[in-house]
Amino acid sequence: MKQMLIVFVYTLKEGIRKKAFWISTIIIMAAVLLLCAVPRVFTAFTGEKSTEKADHEKKGTCYLLDEVGIFQQNLEMFQELYPELDFQIAENENLETLKQEIKEKEDDSLIYIEKTDGQPVVHVVNANFMKGISAKNTAAVCDQIMQSQSLRELGVGEQQIKVIQTPLSYTEEYAGEMDITGYILGVFMTIVMFFAVYYYGNGVAMSVAAEKTSRVMETLIVSAKPSRILAGKCLGMGVVGLLQLGGLLVFGGLCYKYLLPNDVQLGGIQLSGISVSAGTVILLLVYFILGYALYAVLNSVCGAAVSRIEDLNAALLPVSIVAILGFYLGYFTSIAGGGSSTLTALALYLPISSPFAVPFKLLTGEIEPVQIGVSLAVLAVTIVVAAVIASKIYSISVMHYGKPLKLKDMKKMK
């Protein structure tokens, strides 16, 4: 225990002292701060101006060129659809001139309605695909005007027309517990889990390889057994990862609470009011720790197998492929909603994918307690088995220099 503690403290200090640890932490914190501060700054600058411009100034002009003749009589309907624009009736001979004007003034638009084969055809002209009005919404208003005109010609009264055109009210319900907020949070956490496990697991391999190539490992071997070194280094880098990840999450939570405006939306989705239970947070931490432990053990063997730091990437390739396959299996069956129920169950229980698949299910409420228990048990047993095998391989290869050892060479050295 004392030997493992010595290696643990040494690895922890080295991990925290590295410039990469602090630089990456500062960069991520700055990015989180910027993402949370920009909406508030934007709201502060636009909130006051929007109330002033609403009554006194229009954003741009929308010209209505009506060859049919009935649409310009209902200009107020277009104005209601786009209150930020000033609607004006245009003449047919000004069509090309208007298009050139819209090209120069990006806030202006044109609704051109021509009569083709007895039927109105709606054309919407904007400066580019990022500016202007919606052709779909404009056509919907034109449809409503045409329907009203047809009903009047058939002798239907205005009251009946209003009743006929009143849209039906509707509600949308979900049989499951997942909502769009939980989905977005689940996607975010799945990606964070993958990069955290992948990054800190690689950190273990890098630490082992660096110490081996610099002959520091020879000093460590004298003071501790190889198995104790393996456990101490994995625990040390794991605590470094938890400190950084925990600090970033706490910082992000504070920025979310105190900087992000209450009414901010992402793609029409209200971001305020997101909450996660304490039990879910604990389970997320457990899956991070176990997922890290599995890949850290595998990566440490890769680090011990090389004699030069330049060979580390090639040695890590098999583990990297396994990690990426595990991530995409979890992504495909959870986030993308693909695959059969058998494939989904495989992603939840397979140790290489469960650290990435289960967090999404936890945040969306699509997993049962029994499934969580089975998944954790399988993952824990796999880590124990992998640690035992890795410890033996590590003990053989950690003091080997020269060409990378093959399996048949390791059998001879037992």
Secondary structure, 3 states (H helix, E strand, C coil): CHHHHHHHHHHHHHHHHCHHHHHHHHHHHHHHHHHHHHHHHHHHHHHHHHHHHHHHCCCEEEEEEECCCCCHHHHHHHHHHCCCEEEEECCHHHHHHHHHHHHHCCCCEEEEEEEECCEEEEEEECCCCCCCCCHHHHHHHHHHHHHHHHHHHCCCCHHHHHHHHCCCCCCCCCCCCCCHHHHHHHHHHHHHHHHHHHHHHHHHHHHHHHHHHCCHHHHHHHHCCHHHHHHHHHHHHHHHHHHHHHHHHHHHHHHHHHCCCCCCEECCEECCCCCCCHHHHHHHHHHHHHHHHHHHHHHHHHHHHCCCHHHHHHHHHHHHHHHHHHHHHHHHHHHCCCCCHHHHHHHHHCCCCHHHHHHHHHHHCCCCHHHHHHHHHHHHHHHHHHHHHHHHHHHHHCCCCCCCCCHHHHHHHC
